[in-house]
């Protein structure tokens, strides 16, 4: 629904090209999926950011393509997955920060010589 623009055969010139899948939309979807998979491990921040930038560019290309480019659904899912990954990474960082704060953040013990009070 909305991914491919339907062009009526009566109004379509035979010399017109076939609708083509937008490659930026596909790349943004792949990066969004990768970001969602690695989001909790905080590794999804980079692919999510790149996916959002590609999705914005793909949306512009789809608008300028006047129905001859397809991929609106992939762009929509790329944005959703990227925001999900950024949210999971933020939640993971917040959880780590709270855990370290509650634990007291002792990364090592200080061992002073016996002559120090």
C-alpha positions in Angstrom: 0.0 0.0 0.0 1.9 3.0 -1.2 5.2 1.3 -1.9 4.7 1.3 -5.7 2.8 4.0 -7.5 0.1 2.5 -9.8 0.2 4.1 -13.2 -2.8 3.4 -15.4 -1.9 1.6 -18.6 -4.1 3.9 -20.7 -2.2 7.0 -19.5 1.3 5.5 -19.5 3.5 6.0 -22.5 5.2 2.7 -23.6 8.5 4.6 -23.7 8.3 5.4 -20.0 10.7 3.4 -17.8 9.6 0.8 -15.3 9.4 1.8 -11.6 12.7 1.1 -10.0 13.5 0.3 -6.3 15.4 3.1 -4.6 18.8 1.8 -3.5 19.1 4.3 -0.7 15.9 3.1 0.7 17.1 -0.5 0.7 20.5 0.5 2.2 18.7 2.5 4.9 16.5 -0.5 5.7 19.5 -2.8 6.0 21.3 -0.4 8.3 18.2 0.1 10.4 17.8 -3.6 10.8 21.5 -4.0 11.8 21.1 -1.1 14.2 18.0 -2.7 15.8 19.9 -6.0 16.3 22.9 -4.4 17.9 21.0 -1.6 19.7 21.3 -3.0 23.2 25.0 -3.5 22.9 25.3 0.2 22.1 26.8 -0.7 18.7 23.7 0.3 16.9 24.2 4.0 17.3 26.4 4.4 14.3 24.3 2.4 11.8 21.1 4.0 13.1 22.5 7.5 12.5 23.6 6.6 9.0 20.3 4.9 8.3 18.4 8.0 9.4 20.5 10.2 7.1 20.0 7.7 4.2 16.3 7.6 4.8 16.0 11.3 4.6 17.9 11.3 1.3 15.8 8.4 0.0 12.5 10.2 1.0 13.7 13.2 -1.1 14.5 11.0 -4.1 11.2 9.2 -3.8 9.4 12.5 -3.9 11.4 13.8 -6.8 11.0 10.5 -8.7 7.2 11.2 -9.2 6.2 7.6 -8.7 9.0 6.0 -10.8 11.0 5.0 -7.7 9.6 2.6 -5.1 10.7 2.0 -1.5 8.5 4.2 0.7 7.8 1.3 3.0 11.4 0.5 3.4 12.2 4.1 4.3 9.4 4.1 6.9 10.7 0.8 8.5 14.3 2.1 8.3 13.3 5.1 10.4 11.3 3.1 12.9 14.1 0.5 13.4 16.7 3.3 13.7 14.8 5.1 16.4 14.2 1.9 18.2 17.9 1.1 18.1 18.8 4.6 19.4 16.2 4.2 22.2 17.6 0.8 23.2 21.1 2.1 23.2 20.1 5.1 25.4 18.3 2.7 27.8 21.3 0.5 27.9 23.6 3.5 28.7 21.2 4.8 31.3 21.1 1.3 32.9 24.8 1.0 33.0 25.2 4.5 34.5 22.7 3.8 37.3 24.2 0.4 38.0 27.7 1.9 38.3 26.4 4.7 40.5 24.6 2.3 42.8 27.6 0.0 42.9 29.8 2.8 44.1 32.1 2.8 41.1 35.2 1.1 42.6 37.4 0.3 39.7 40.3 -0.6 42.0 41.4 -0.4 45.6 43.7 2.2 46.8 46.6 0.7 48.6 48.5 3.2 50.7 51.8 2.4 52.4 51.5 1.7 56.2 53.2 5.0 57.0 50.3 7.1 55.6 47.4 8.0 58.0 
